[in-house]
Every structure is written in structure tokens, then in C-alpha cells.
Amino acid sequence: MQSENLERVLEEVRALTAAERQELRSRLEAWPTPTPTQSTEDELDQRLLVAGVICRIPAPVTDLAPYRGWKPVAVQGKPVSETIIDERR
């Protein structure tokens, strides 16, 4: 499944002239590739797990339906952040 951004870019590329496509190819080939020290999100999760920072890698969220209707809870009085700061003093 391709993203909307990719689809839009592909449509734009189709509209380019042959010379513009060649220029695009040249620029893409010159694009910097990630170095071995740069980690993907999965690699970072693995490194955190091995280091003991996290005890498990959570499963990715695939169903966003529970979050779509989310509304914050109204609280009376001062902000919770202020209450926490006051209690720490």
C-alpha cells in the first residue's frame, strides 16, 4: 500500500520531461544514504531492550479507532502539573 505522498510524487514525476527525469535520477543517486550508526526505529527498540532500558517491545498500534473519539477529561481547580509540582515540594 503506497502512501498518498508517494502517489502524488509519482504523478509529478510522470509529468516531467526526459531531461528533468534524468536530472531527478542524478540527484536521487547523490542523495546521502543512512550510515551504519543511524538506527531505524526497530533497531533502536532492540538496542533499548538489550540494554535493559525497556523490558519488552510493544506491538505496533494497528487499530486507531479507540483514539479517534478521544476527548480530554475536564478537571476542576488548578492544572494537574501545578498540583504535582506542589506535592513534590
C-alpha positions in Angstrom: 0.0 0.0 0.0 1.6 3.3 -1.1 1.1 6.5 0.8 -0.7 9.5 -0.6 2.5 11.4 -0.6 4.3 8.8 -2.7 1.3 8.7 -5.2 1.4 12.4 -5.5 5.2 12.4 -6.1 4.9 9.7 -8.7 2.2 11.7 -10.6 4.5 14.7 -10.6 7.4 12.6 -11.9 5.3 11.3 -14.7 4.7 14.9 -15.8 8.5 15.6 -16.1 10.3 15.8 -19.4 13.0 13.2 -20.2 15.8 15.7 -19.3 14.0 16.5 -16.0 13.8 12.8 -15.1 17.5 12.4 -15.8 18.2 15.3 -13.5 16.0 13.7 -10.9 17.8 10.4 -11.2 21.2 12.1 -10.8 20.0 13.9 -7.7 18.5 10.8 -6.2 21.7 8.8 -6.7 23.6 11.6 -5.0 21.2 11.5 -2.0 23.0 10.5 1.2 22.3 7.1 2.4 22.0 6.4 6.1 25.2 5.5 7.8 25.5 2.3 9.9 25.4 4.4 13.1 22.0 5.7 12.2 19.3 3.3 13.5 15.9 2.6 12.4 13.1 2.6 15.0 13.1 -1.2 15.2 16.9 -1.3 15.7 16.5 1.3 18.4 13.8 -0.8 20.2 16.2 -3.8 20.1 19.1 -1.8 21.5 16.9 -0.4 24.3 15.7 -4.0 25.1 19.2 -5.4 25.2 20.4 -2.5 27.4 17.6 -3.2 29.8 16.0 0.2 29.4 12.7 -1.4 28.4 11.5 -4.9 29.3 9.5 -5.6 26.2 8.9 -4.2 22.7 5.2 -3.2 22.5 3.2 -4.4 19.5 2.6 -1.6 16.9 -0.8 0.1 17.1 -2.8 -1.1 14.1 -6.4 -0.1 15.1 -6.7 3.6 15.6 -10.4 3.6 16.2 -10.2 3.8 20.0 -8.2 7.0 19.7 -10.3 8.9 17.1 -13.0 9.9 19.6 -10.7 10.7 22.4 -11.5 13.8 24.4 -9.5 15.2 27.4 -11.0 14.9 30.8 -12.1 18.3 32.3 -10.6 18.9 35.8 -11.7 21.4 38.3 -9.1 23.7 40.0 -5.5 24.3 39.1 -3.7 22.3 36.4 -2.6 18.8 37.4 1.0 19.8 36.5 0.9 22.5 39.2 -0.5 20.0 41.7 2.3 17.6 41.0 5.0 20.4 41.4 3.4 21.5 44.7 3.3 17.9 46.1 7.0 17.4 45.2 8.0 20.4 47.4 
